[in-house]
């Protein structure tokens, strides 16, 4: 497992009863997590610090309960990257801290190059990977079907002082956009994708991970340049093994390119305790 352990503005303080107590700079949140199946709190006295709690509804969804007045938006930093944090529906904050392990890997790969790297970021959300790649010197095409997420990504880029970098924002269904890029004969040196388990495109197109991921990877192979740098798939879809994602990459990439494959879990450490919270899976290929 690759562990995101280089944060200063974020930490998991405790985990118990299906919930995690987190610090986001100077704001403390309690959010649910199905991986936390034990009831024992390691630091019970610290749970009273929570500024807000996300309570799940038995009928689906949920809502935030605020114990104190907190800003609607505040900022946290990861190394040179700045993120705008906003408590939103379905427990999210706009930042997935565990992804820092992937950001570090991408930044290192890009910084080692002496050429301009062109990156395609699919299901790009609020732009964590986009920030990482831009900061390392790449140009990025940022694609998401949500106008709200695109606007948020632009805010993060501006907050990270990266507005002068080469970035293109596209509001579109991912598969439709990839097909158009194939027809335009556009090429990319690196492709990142973070597809949801289920989603809808800009015009109601249905995305189902198990049914559509192979097709998408197959299409993306037509967008890779003659000298590609990497391909990364990240997933939170339960029931799918990281080895399956690796196999999907192998079946497509090995037809044309040589390189190394890897797959596994990513996770977050709990402070002052030898516990790790699993947070998702990844598979990647690198030249």
Rosetta blueprint (number, residue, H / E / L):
1 X L
2 X E
3 X E
4 X L
5 X L
6 X L
7 X L
8 X L
9 X L
10 X E
11 X E
12 X E
13 X E
14 X E
15 X E
16 X E
17 X L
18 X L
19 X E
20 X E
21 X E
22 X E
23 X E
24 X E
25 X L
26 X L
27 X E
28 X E
29 X E
30 X E
31 X E
32 X E
33 X L
34 X L
35 X L
36 X L
37 X L
38 X L
39 X L
40 X L
41 X L
42 X L
43 X L
44 X H
45 X H
46 X H
47 X H
48 X H
49 X H
50 X L
51 X L
52 X E
53 X E
54 X E
55 X E
56 X E
57 X L
58 X L
59 X L
60 X L
61 X L
62 X E
63 X E
64 X E
65 X E
66 X E
67 X L
68 X L
69 X L
70 X L
71 X L
72 X L
73 X L
74 X E
75 X E
76 X E
77 X E
78 X E
79 X L
80 X L
81 X E
82 X E
83 X E
84 X E
85 X E
86 X L
87 X L
88 X L
89 X L
90 X L
91 X L
92 X L
93 X L
94 X L
95 X L
96 X L
97 X H
98 X H
99 X H
100 X H
101 X H
102 X H
103 X H
104 X H
105 X H
106 X H
107 X H
108 X H
109 X H
110 X H
111 X H
112 X L
113 X L
114 X L
115 X L
116 X L
117 X L
118 X E
119 X E
120 X E
121 X E
122 X E
123 X L
124 X L
125 X L
126 X L
127 X L
128 X H
129 X H
130 X H
131 X H
132 X H
133 X H
134 X H
135 X H
136 X L
137 X L
138 X L
139 X E
140 X E
141 X E
142 X E
143 X E
144 X E
145 X L
146 X L
147 X H
148 X H
149 X H
150 X H
151 X H
152 X H
153 X H
154 X H
155 X H
156 X H
157 X H
158 X H
159 X H
160 X L
161 X L
162 X L
163 X L
164 X L
165 X L
166 X L
167 X E
168 X E
169 X E
170 X E
171 X E
172 X L
173 X L
174 X H
175 X H
176 X H
177 X H
178 X H
179 X H
180 X H
181 X H
182 X H
183 X H
184 X H
185 X L
186 X L
187 X L
188 X E
189 X L
190 X E
191 X E
192 X E
193 X E
194 X L
195 X L
196 X L
197 X L
198 X E
199 X E
200 X E
201 X L
202 X L
203 X L
204 X L
205 X L
206 X E
207 X E
208 X E
209 X H
210 X H
211 X H
212 X H
213 X H
214 X H
215 X H
216 X H
217 X H
218 X H
219 X H
220 X H
221 X H
222 X H
223 X H
224 X E
225 X L
226 X L
227 X L
228 X L
229 X L
230 X E
231 X E
232 X E
233 X E
234 X E
235 X E
236 X L
237 X L
238 X L
239 X L
240 X L
241 X L
242 X H
243 X H
244 X H
245 X H
246 X H
247 X H
248 X H
249 X H
250 X H
251 X H
252 X H
253 X H
254 X L
255 X L
256 X L
257 X L
258 X L
259 X L
260 X E
261 X E
262 X E
263 X E
264 X E
265 X E
266 X E
267 X E
268 X E
269 X E
270 X E
271 X L
272 X L
273 X L
274 X L
275 X L
276 X E
277 X E
278 X E
279 X E
280 X E
281 X E
282 X E
283 X E
284 X E
285 X E
286 X E
287 X L
